Amino acid sequence: MSDSENSVTAEKKEEEEEETGSKSIVSSLVDFLCGICPGLLSTEIHRSDLLDIGGSNAYALLERFTTSVELSTLFIEVVPQLNGGGPGEFSSSLSLLPASTVQPGVVDVVGNVRLSLETGSWHGGTSVALIKRFLGSSLSSEQPMGSQLQIMNFPNIGEGNGVFEILQVYIQCAFTPVTVAAQLAAGADKGAAAPGSSGEVLMRRLKELELALRQCQKQLEIPSVHLQPHPEVVRALSHADEGVSLDIEAIGLSNLPDGLLNEIQAGINDWVRDIRRLTQLTSLPFSGTALEEVTFWHGLGEALQATAEELESPGVIATVMLLKQAKRYLATVALDTNTGLKDALDVASDMNTFLRGFTIDALVR
């Protein structure tokens, strides 16, 4: 046998060994997935689906995750209604979907379970993140998967679970206690690091992050006001010339039938109700920390200002003009005087001016 033939044979043998090793690693990962999914996701994954090398994109995705040093996280998610069932209904069996329904090499779907290497593909369903313990490394078949992977699970956000609330629980009940324990192990008195040390800075940053997550939850409680004009008004404005003063007759909004005017007037009544829901927040008692109150008033001020700007938008102005022309004054007056927007803006401005002197660092301490 010639040297070139020996070289080819050696390369082929090496490729076969690499392929065998890759299959072994993927097989170990699949066993790990099949073991954790029933308990963490309340669903099952079958080895035969994931190890179908020829017919499943899942195998290729898992192989990429195990061998690539650039990929650090694998997401497994129970995607709501993926199989066409009703809300909260999932198929108990996992059948492969056509390849056209997935992004080749990035996301693979098996029944109602989605495997992904991209954070942007999360749909808010019950999910598990498998994170390589040693970033920048590949997985090995010689070590247990449990010693090479860290697990974080997230409940379905459609079942009363907010993303910020979930992350706050991790900070408060896991990351902070672990940090304190690490400081105790290092000899810190009662887990309290020396002022100015890296441990003290880390604890303060964790506290700031926990408070920031609480603030995000508070901000979500401030309703957003969207003054959506009637489709007929939007259609008419699309034909209006830019930079020219609005003319109701010129854009075809004069002499509208009563039925259409009633619909437009009902829309303004909805605007008034939505704006009042926002402005009434200025008179409600606030329960929370000083930092949360600072964030609340800042967010409320921004929401009120955005609403005031929407009232000056062409769609709103045209709606008010055509109702005035049709002598539907009751709705237009209510939009101008019954929302409490001007007073709410003044209150929010005064509160933000007063609270501006408080620094985040002082509030955290």
Phi and psi in degrees as a GROMACS rama.xvg file:
@    title "Ramachandran Plot"
@    xaxis  label "Phi"
@    yaxis  label "Psi"
@TYPE xy
-74.6692  166.657  SER-2
-62.1892  -39.4661  ASP-3
-64.502  -38.8609  SER-4
-67.519  -39.3713  GLU-5
-62.3569  -39.4735  ASN-6
-63.8018  -43.7735  SER-7
-63.5407  -42.2417  VAL-8
-63.6229  -41.4457  THR-9
-64.7899  -42.254  ALA-10
-64.4816  -40.3319  GLU-11
-65.1025  -40.4531  LYS-12
-64.8002  -38.7362  LYS-13
-65.3603  -41.6836  GLU-14
-62.9662  -40.3948  GLU-15
-65.1167  -39.0364  GLU-16
-65.9438  -40.2123  GLU-17
-64.5806  -41.316  GLU-18
-65.0934  -41.7242  GLU-19
-63.631  -42.9919  THR-20
-62.9825  -40.5303  GLY-21
-63.3056  -42.646  SER-22
-62.6945  -38.3024  LYS-23
-65.2433  -42.2603  SER-24
-64.9692  -46.3988  ILE-25
-61.7732  -40.1673  VAL-26
-61.7491  -40.7921  SER-27
-64.8175  -40.5888  SER-28
-65.4976  -40.9948  LEU-29
-62.5448  -43.1549  VAL-30
-58.5401  -40.0195  ASP-31
-64.4359  -44.9187  PHE-32
-62.6715  -44.9251  LEU-33
-63.5636  -25.6489  CYS-34
-81.2392  -35.1261  GLY-35
-92.6007  -26.0737  ILE-36
-63.3384  -41.7241  CYS-37
-58.2469  -40.9311  PRO-38
-78.2618  -38.2859  GLY-39
-91.8206  -28.3303  LEU-40
-116.429  -3.39371  LEU-41
56.2824  36.9262  SER-42
-152.347  168.051  THR-43
-117.752  148.403  GLU-44
-118.767  130.665  ILE-45
-94.0045  134.48  HIS-46
-57.1046  -37.8705  ARG-47
-61.878  -33.3842  SER-48
-70.5779  -46.398  ASP-49
-74.5875  -26.4971  LEU-50
-99.4913  12.4212  LEU-51
-77.2964  85.618  ASP-52
-58.7957  -39.7652  ILE-53
-81.5678  -28.6351  GLY-54
-113.912  1.02458  GLY-55
-124.709  127.813  SER-56
-70.2109  -16.9217  ASN-57
-61.8773  -41.5459  ALA-58
-61.4  -45.7069  TYR-59
-61.9258  -38.5955  ALA-60
-66.7817  -44.4436  LEU-61
-65.1083  -35.8517  LEU-62
-65.2314  -40.3914  GLU-63
-60.5974  -44.0494  ARG-64
-64.6696  -41.3553  PHE-65
-72.5516  -32.5687  THR-66
-98.791  -24.4057  THR-67
-79.7773  136.148  SER-68
-86.8293  -9.09037  VAL-69
-91.1902  -19.1826  GLU-70
-98.7853  128.07  LEU-71
-114.824  -18.1635  SER-72
-135.789  137.528  THR-73
-118.359  127.233  LEU-74
-105.353  133.718  PHE-75
-121.626  120.731  ILE-76
-131.903  138.285  GLU-77
-86.4852  105.603  VAL-78
-83.3899  122.538  VAL-79
-58.9479  133.057  PRO-80
58.9053  25.8759  GLN-81
-65.8192  -28.9644  LEU-82
-97.0614  12.483  ASN-83
85.7513  10.3498  GLY-84
-79.3948  -178.12  GLY-85
-75.2813  178.801  GLY-86
-56.5244  127.001  PRO-87
77.4593  3.86654  GLY-88
-99.4928  128.572  GLU-89
-127.943  153.497  PHE-90
-77.2893  138.588  SER-91
-82.1493  -18.894  SER-92
-103.86  151.729  SER-93
-112.53  108.887  LEU-94
-114.216  144.418  SER-95
-69.1679  138.457  LEU-96
-91.4031  159.05  LEU-97
-57.4206  149.443  PRO-98
-60.7582  -24.6662  ALA-99
-68.6666  -15.3423  SER-100
-87.7423  -2.20667  THR-101
-123.327  168.598  VAL-102
-95.2384  108.045  GLN-103
-52.5935  130.091  PRO-104
78.5677  -3.47303  GLY-105
-121.834  -54.488  VAL-106
-127.254  136.763  VAL-107
-129.955  141.638  ASP-108
-117.838  128.25  VAL-109
-124.928  108.097  VAL-110
59.5978  -125.079  GLY-111
-100.252  14.1839  ASN-112
-108.869  128.928  VAL-113
-111.49  129.258  ARG-114
-103.478  134.552  LEU-115
-149.42  149.362  SER-116
-108.748  6.73352  LEU-117
-120.027  128.582  GLU-118
-65.7956  -29.9659  THR-119
-70.2379  -6.37867  GLY-120
-92.5673  -0.398823  SER-121
-67.9637  133.448  TRP-122
-106.716  9.90523  HIS-123
86.6797  7.8156  GLY-124
-83.4234  169.98  GLY-125
-55.6922  128.748  THR-126
-147.891  162.486  SER-127
-131.449  136.616  VAL-128
-110.447  121.724  ALA-129
-98.6541  117.158  LEU-130
-114.635  129.274  ILE-131
-61.8989  131.201  LYS-132
-64.9902  -37.0057  ARG-133
-110.057  101.185  PHE-134
-63.005  144.172  LEU-135
80.068  22.0121  GLY-136
-130.273  164.667  SER-137
-100.336  167.269  SER-138
-87.2161  155.475  LEU-139
-121.7  142.384  SER-140
-82.3634  -7.2705  SER-141
-88.1989  -9.10911  GLU-142
-122.295  149.349  GLN-143
-59.8313  141.661  PRO-144
-61.2071  -33.2497  MET-145
-63.2464  -25.3407  GLY-146
-88.1997  -9.34503  SER-147
-107.193  -12.0238  GLN-148
-125.868  142.721  LEU-149
-108.426  146.635  GLN-150
-118.417  132.188  ILE-151
-127.963  131.773  MET-152
-119.177  151.031  ASN-153
-131.983  128.951  PHE-154
-73.5615  168.432  PRO-155
-65.1702  119.565  ASN-156
-72.0832  -9.73875  ILE-157
-83.1579  -0.080637  GLY-158
-112.668  39.8918  GLU-159
83.7413  9.66438  GLY-160
-104.279  121.369  ASN-161
-92.077  147.249  GLY-162
-59.1998  -45.3912  VAL-163
-66.0771  -36.2843  PHE-164
-64.324  -41.8047  GLU-165
-62.0234  -46.6399  ILE-166
-65.947  -35.7998  LEU-167
-63.6111  -39.3333  GLN-168
-62.2625  -41.0208  VAL-169
-61.2593  -44.3264  TYR-170
-64.2224  -48.3805  ILE-171
-72.4595  -39.523  GLN-172
-103.587  -8.39545  CYS-173
-127.938  -62.3656  ALA-174
-64.3715  -46.2953  PHE-175
-65.5165  -48.5744  THR-176
-59.0283  -38.6235  PRO-177
-64.5886  -39.7088  VAL-178
-64.0862  -42.8083  THR-179
-61.816  -44.1401  VAL-180
-62.0196  -37.8603  ALA-181
-65.2264  -37.0376  ALA-182
-69.8193  -37.6173  GLN-183
-62.5212  -42.3049  LEU-184
-63.8961  -27.3424  ALA-185
-86.4977  0.25545  ALA-186
99.7674  6.10244  GLY-187
-70.1151  142.398  ALA-188
-71.1388  113.814  ASP-189
55.3166  29.5117  LYS-190
78.394  2.93578  GLY-191
-91.9026  116.981  ALA-192
-76.3496  157.702  ALA-193
-64.724  141.569  ALA-194
-54.9002  132.107  PRO-195
86.1676  -8.24461  GLY-196
-76.5547  167.022  SER-197
-63.6236  -35.0248  SER-198
-64.3205  -41.4135  GLY-199
-65.8447  -40.0856  GLU-200
-64.6385  -41.7246  VAL-201
-62.5531  -44.6537  LEU-202
-61.5942  -39.9712  MET-203
-66.2351  -39.9077  ARG-204
-66.4086  -38.2346  ARG-205
-64.0912  -39.2682  LEU-206
-65.0991  -41.3348  LYS-207
-62.3951  -41.3677  GLU-208
-65.0009  -41.5696  LEU-209
-61.3861  -43.342  GLU-210
-66.2983  -38.4111  LEU-211
-62.1392  -38.7225  ALA-212
-67.5568  -37.2307  LEU-213
-64.0669  -40.1598  ARG-214
-62.736  -39.9168  GLN-215
-60.8506  -38.576  CYS-216
-65.3391  -39.1968  GLN-217
-64.9271  -40.161  LYS-218
-63.5653  -33.6532  GLN-219
-65.6373  -20.0681  LEU-220
-80.5806  -11.4559  GLU-221
-85.3737  112.629  ILE-222
-68.3188  143.877  PRO-223
-91.483  137.144  SER-224
-105.66  121.986  VAL-225
-121.481  110.73  HIS-226
-89.0615  89.3742  LEU-227
-87.6524  114.794  GLN-228
-66.3721  161.63  PRO-229
-63.11  144.043  HIS-230
-52.8316  -32.9758  PRO-231
-67.7997  -36.2985  GLU-232
-68.6793  -42.4244  VAL-233
-61.4558  -42.4857  VAL-234
-62.535  -43.6319  ARG-235
-65.669  -40.5389  ALA-236
-67.1556  -27.3604  LEU-237
-66.3784  -20.4117  SER-238
-99.6866  -1.37927  HIS-239
-79.7441  149.782  ALA-240
-78.3312  135.199  ASP-241
-68.9578  142.272  GLU-242
81.2605  -0.109517  GLY-243
-105.854  138.667  VAL-244
-57.076  141.287  SER-245
-65.4907  132.831  LEU-246
-129.535  111.475  ASP-247
-57.9428  -41.0263  ILE-248
-69.1478  -39.2616  GLU-249
-65.1868  -32.6503  ALA-250
-97.0745  9.37562  ILE-251
80.6565  29.697  GLY-252
-110.716  14.4911  LEU-253
-95.43  154.423  SER-254
56.817  43.8879  ASN-255
-77.3682  149.805  LEU-256
-63.9725  154.728  PRO-257
-59.0813  -38.2852  ASP-258
-59.872  -42.3998  GLY-259
-70.3693  -39.0835  LEU-260
-63.1644  -36.5792  LEU-261
-63.1529  -40.4795  ASN-262
-64.0733  -43.8043  GLU-263
-65.2293  -40.8736  ILE-264
-65.3232  -38.8136  GLN-265
-61.8064  -33.8724  ALA-266
-63.9745  -39.7483  GLY-267
-66.7948  -37.9481  ILE-268
-60.0544  -37.9956  ASN-269
-65.4326  -38.896  ASP-270
-60.2678  -45.9983  TRP-271
-59.6093  -44.8872  VAL-272
-62.4749  -43.7482  ARG-273
-66.1657  -40.0394  ASP-274
-67.184  -39.9226  ILE-275
-64.6916  -35.4502  ARG-276
-60.6833  -32.3124  ARG-277
-80.3958  -46.9941  LEU-278
-67.9644  -27.719  THR-279
-68.1969  -15.2955  GLN-280
-64.5325  -23.072  LEU-281
-70.9247  -19.0606  THR-282
-104.604  0.562064  SER-283
-87.457  142.691  LEU-284
-66.0289  141.882  PRO-285
-102.828  129.65  PHE-286
-116.302  118.337  SER-287
162.724  -177.251  GLY-288
-76.0183  167.483  THR-289
-61.6625  -39.7103  ALA-290
-65.1172  -39.9665  LEU-291
-64.6315  -35.7882  GLU-292
-68.863  -40.3114  GLU-293
-58.2676  -46.6854  VAL-294
-65.7479  -39.3779  THR-295
-60.2038  -49.1303  PHE-296
-67.9717  -33.6048  TRP-297
-64.5918  -46.3387  HIS-298
-66.1281  -39.6689  GLY-299
-65.734  -41.5978  LEU-300
-59.9585  -42.399  GLY-301
-64.7362  -41.2789  GLU-302
-65.3473  -40.5294  ALA-303
-66.2278  -41.5722  LEU-304
-65.062  -39.8888  GLN-305
-63.3155  -36.7296  ALA-306
-66.8623  -41.9831  THR-307
-61.1132  -37.4149  ALA-308
-69.5069  -35.9805  GLU-309
-64.9477  -32.7274  GLU-310
-65.6922  -18.2005  LEU-311
-97.8063  6.80684  GLU-312
-75.293  153.751  SER-313
-56.3538  -38.5289  PRO-314
-63.2681  -41.8414  GLY-315
-70.7761  -43.675  VAL-316
-61.3268  -44.2006  ILE-317
-64.1566  -38.5958  ALA-318
-62.5045  -45.6012  THR-319
-64.6113  -41.2429  VAL-320
-62.8447  -44.1694  MET-321
-71.8198  -31.8997  LEU-322
-71.8052  -35.5985  LEU-323
-65.3097  -41.0102  LYS-324
-63.4504  -33.6447  GLN-325
-86.1852  7.44261  ALA-326
61.3019  35.4048  LYS-327
-98.7574  67.056  ARG-328
-73.7698  -26.8308  TYR-329
-58.0327  -45.0928  LEU-330
-69.4109  -40.243  ALA-331
-69.9718  -36.1237  THR-332
-67.3028  -40.1191  VAL-333
-61.1754  -39.0932  ALA-334
-66.4401  -28.7981  LEU-335
-88.4234  -31.8037  ASP-336
-120.977  -17.9513  THR-337
-102.788  6.95553  ASN-338
-93.0809  -24.2302  THR-339
73.1246  18.3533  GLY-340
-67.4207  -43.3452  LEU-341
-61.9253  -45.0783  LYS-342
-65.4135  -39.0312  ASP-343
-64.827  -39.2114  ALA-344
-62.2975  -40.3499  LEU-345
-65.0785  -42.8158  ASP-346
-64.3443  -45.977  VAL-347
-63.5354  -38.5376  ALA-348
-64.7627  -43.687  SER-349
-63.6563  -42.5302  ASP-350
-66.0408  -42.0727  MET-351
-67.6765  -34.2858  ASN-352
-65.0944  -41.5008  THR-353
-67.5312  -41.2426  PHE-354
-83.7147  -8.37883  LEU-355
-63.2639  -23.2249  ARG-356
-77.3604  -11.0683  GLY-357
-85.6978  127.596  PHE-358
-93.4447  151.2  THR-359
-57.8813  -43.6072  ILE-360
-63.5108  -40.4411  ASP-361
-67.0678  -37.1485  ALA-362
-70.1732  -37.7194  LEU-363
-64.9197  -41.8443  VAL-364
